[in-house]
Amino acid sequence: MFNIERWQEIFQAISKNKLRTFLTGISVASGIFILVILLGAGKGLQNGIEKQFERDAEGIVEVWSGITTKEYKGLNPGRFVQMRNSDYEIVNNKLGDKVDKKSAGVSVWQTQFAYKKETGSYQVRGANADMQLIENATMINGRWVNANDLANREKVAVIGNKLKLMLFKDEDPVGKIITINTIPFKVVGVFTDPGGEREESRAFLPFTTTQNVFGLGQNVNNLFYTLKKADTYEQALAESNKFTNDLKSLLKAKNTVAPDDDGAIQAFSSVENAKQFYDLNLYIRLFFWWVGICTIVAGVVGVSNIMLIIVRERTKEIGIRKALGATPFSIVVMILHESIFITTIAGFVGLLASLALLEFAGPMITSEFFQNPQVDFNVAMTTLVLLIIAGAAAGFFPAYRAAKIRPIIALRDE
């Protein structure tokens, strides 16, 4: 129930000790300010990490071959393992039920592109239709490579946005003919990639066309797979690890590679790699919480000490109240009321100042691993609860001490 006399007492007590109340409030406000800024920074790190993994679809597994490091079945080490179309086919036959998207890949570096008078050296990648989703590429004009292109070995190209700007400037490239190593290709689409300019400085051709035009035969450089979505991150990680191990074992057996020769067949799992970054980010955020809460505790201790001084100064007043019939509970409520009020107001000031700083300075920070630092509604509500708990904790012990004062002793106090 609202009690105007209680509020008058609180404001009167504050007005008598303005400097002391101000300094006490500063300690609480700074604690909340530091906590929210640190939590916003932790969110900025999380956003940056998530942005880095946007360039690939969730749960991507990439496989490539290397050089054997161990003798196996009469074959000496130092042998380069060349994957072929048959490797892609056997994986699809044996492990296809676990796969969502798949694509074989071949790369040709430093190919010469030309359109009218514009020329440049860029990378060509041969891929299947699923590669668009694996790469998380977005079409901004035209289409991606399709099944008909693969079946008929069509000479079509899907170019990145940066490559388009270099060759075509403001001209629409779809339907135009470019030459790649003097071979004519029809541009059928333009894509953008969250990975940035490096990803957009290349062209994708049908996988079969790339092998045929550039004389690669049945050779394959990489295999790409994404797995079916799991219910939890832990399940996704376990399934990704099992699939990766099964995939490597299958390819090692086919290419006569020792089971423990990890140099010959290598794999990368974005799920496992992402877990390492997310774990690191979790530890950083927990550390930020710890530092912020410790700062708040320091402010609460300051408030508690001030409330002890206030109780000491008002000992006679408390004695008179109790002699007139005030209950210990009413004394506790009186002290807690003042403590919670000071702490909450100071905390709100610190909270608003920190949110304003994040809102103003956040968009100005440009970094690949730190983006858009912010604090969401749940975190703001958590800090609000912390304010109330901190105010109650700061005032409880002084209030308890005040409630235990005996009126006869309080009235003797000078």
Secondary structure, DSSP 4 states (H G I P E B T S, - for coil): ---HHHHHHHHHHHHHTHHHHHHHHHHHHHHHHHHHHHHHHHHHHHHHHHHHGGGS-TTEEEEEE-B--S-BTTBPSS-B--EEHHHHHHHHHHHGGGEEEEEEEEEEEEEEEEETTEEEEEEEEEE-TTHHHHHT-EEEEE----HHHHHHT--EEEEEHHHHHHHHTTS--TT-EEEETTEEEEEEEEEE-TT-HHHHSEEEEEHHHHHHHTT-TTEESEEEEEEPPPSSHHHHHHHHHHHHHHHHHHHHHHTT--TT-TTTEEEEEHHHHHHHHHHHHHHHHHHHHHHHHHHHHHHHHHHHHHHHHHHHHTHHHHHHHHHTT--HHHHHHHHHHHHHHHHHHHHHHHHHHHHHHHHHHGGG--BTTB------HHHHHHHHHHHHHHHHHHHHHHHHHHHT--HHHHHH--
